[in-house]
Amino acid sequence: MDAFGHLLHGFSVAAQPLNLAYVFLGCLLGTVIGVLPGIGPAAAIALLLPITYGIEPTSSLIMLCGIYYGAMYGGSTTSILINTPGESSSVMTALDGYAMARSGRAGAALAISAIASFVAGTISVVLLSLLAVPLAGFALKFGPAEYFTLMLFAMTSVAALTGPSLAKGLLSMFLGLMFATIGIDLQSGQQRFTFDLPELQDGIGFIVVVVGLFAIAEVFSGLENLLKGRSEIIRMSGSLWLTRDEWRRSVMPILRGTGIGFFKGVLPGAGATIATILSYSVERMLSRDKAKFGTGMIEGVAGPEAANNASTGGAMVPLLTLGVPGSGSTAVLLAAFIMYGLQPGPLLFEKRPDLVWGLIASMYIGNLVLLILNLPLVGVFVRLLYIPIGLLLPMVVSISAIGIFAVNGNIFELYMALGFGVIGYVFRKMAIPVAPLVLSLVLGGMMEQSFRQAMTISGADPGVFVRSPICIALLAASTIALSIPFIAPLLRRFAAARVAA
């Protein structure tokens, strides 16, 4: 009841006309920025932080949070329509979302993305209001060993459950880990695999890889079809809205994705990325049609999108209650708090309850604003697919090049994106999944650091990875994930033999 009273007071703050305008502006800017590859929520908040000078702290932070969760949603649009994830957390959406668009169900994919984002975002804010303090205490139980086993489980589950072949999935994962080692070693300061190229000292950026593997590879495939005379404009089939069967199949993935996204968001690290991986893996494991994932299963859009947006509410838990940022975006938000002379933590709830609860209440309103903004635009967005391929492919190349160049202004990264486009095209021809490569590249650096920290703390004793119940559970889950491709065919043959008998 105490939290309910505080929340009502927060709504009185967030519902002020000026703050409502800032909620709307933040959601609008975030959605537009999320559509552009390369400029994710962290970069967007950092770029727009200077314009908040002179604005009252509560209004400023409300707008910045609107940019945060607006950008988390916006990445799904290009993932679904042109197979170009704006950031790592949108990769899993692209796997089935783009396949749905190719089969004429782009409207349904965009609609379930908006609805899943709204439901997950709203539930995550409810959980933030009720469970912030106890969940922050649980997050402190995760040390380097727990993070290592968590990331190991995330990568093995995607490698094992994405694509028809475990060997090809593992090959893709190990290639991603190899690319993740390029750059300066954070502990020794030595260059690794840079070939004396200054451009590689900071490693290979995520956006370079993802734009190459998804967008540029799609352009190559489109050119091949155009030259062979197989290209055609995608026609929408049926309603732009969801069918009754699609509604039925989406409800539980949204709820499961919300739970996974929120609780993963509470843990510091690549919350949204790992959350979407885990959600997609869970839906594939629970599905009766595992082989159809990647061909346009709506569960593969609903679950990851729910996890993606629920993680924003989860990431606010350690930020507000402990003053510890759980992601790059919340780290920039922490800088905004400090800029205004505010230190997030338990004392902030006592000293500035109007700000804290006004911010939390604004997230309820912001999720509704995102739904109102984006659902009516579904019909507009799907019209992009009616553009002739001769015009659409140059548009994809232009958007991709702008997104890459805008990050660092580096021409060399454009050439790298072209190289990864060739890799992505070859992967398609050989039926090798690209998702394990992208996600192991994203998580590889953090996984290596967690491993080294755990070994340093334990005095180089590998037993540190089996001393914690959390570690043991995650290692067991990794083993199960790797075993499923072997066990599932045996179970199917056994069931068929029973039926025949």
Buried (B, 14 or more C-beta within 10 A) or exposed (E): EEBEEBBEBBBEBBBBEEBBEBBBBBBBBBBBBBBBBBBBBBBBBBBBBEEBEEBBBBBBBBBBBBBBBBBBBBBBBBBBBBBBBBBBBBBBBBBBBBBBBBBBBBBBBBBBBBBBBBBBBBBBBBBBBEBBBEBBEEBEEBBBBBBBBBBBBBBBBBBBBBBEBBEBBBBBBBBBBBBBBBBBEEEEEEBEEBEEEEBBEEBBBBBBBBBBBBBBBBBBBBBBEBEEEEBEEBEBEEEBEBEEEBBEBBEBBBBBBBBBBBBBBBBBBBBBBBBBBBBBBBBBBEBEEBEBBBBBBBBBBBBBBBBBBBBBBBBBBBBBBBBBBBBBBBBBBBEBBEBBEBEBBEEBBEEBBBBBBBBBBBBBBBBBBBBEBBBEEBEEBBEBBEEEBEEBBEEBBEBBBEBBBBBBEBEEBBEBBBBBBBBBBEBBEEEBBBBBBBBBBBBBBBBBBBBBBBBEEBEEEEEBBEEBEBBEBBBEBBEBBBEBBEEEEEEEEEEEEEEEE
